[in-house]
Amino acid sequence: MFAVYASDGNLENPLAALVVGERPEPVVPEGWVRVKVSHASLNRHDIFTLMGVTAQAALIVFPMILGNDGAGRYDRLHGDDHRQRP
């Protein structure tokens, strides 16, 4: 899938960690739906991610897809046979 992601954390030069490219297709967990994202926003949180900074107890696992807000269309349910639905 095409994505904007952080390859690692870089405190001195956060934009050096920014990558635009292909990532593996996500696994859709039981009970979840997959959305084909058409619009996403990046915000201050993503700059902290690029720096490797988090307020959470657990460290950031890289690579990490950026963007907390998005809009898109329903793609499929867990277990669907990969056909798109309207």
Number of C-alpha atoms within 10 A of each C-alpha: 9 10 16 17 22 26 18 20 24 19 16 8 11 18 14 15 19 22 16 12 10 11 14 8 8 8 9 14 11 9 8 12 14 16 14 13 14 9 10 13 11 13 11 8 14 21 20 16 26 25 20 19 16 12 8 7 6 7 10 16 12 14 15 18 17 21 17 11 11 13 12 12 13 14 16 19 19 14 12 12 8 10 9 11 10 7
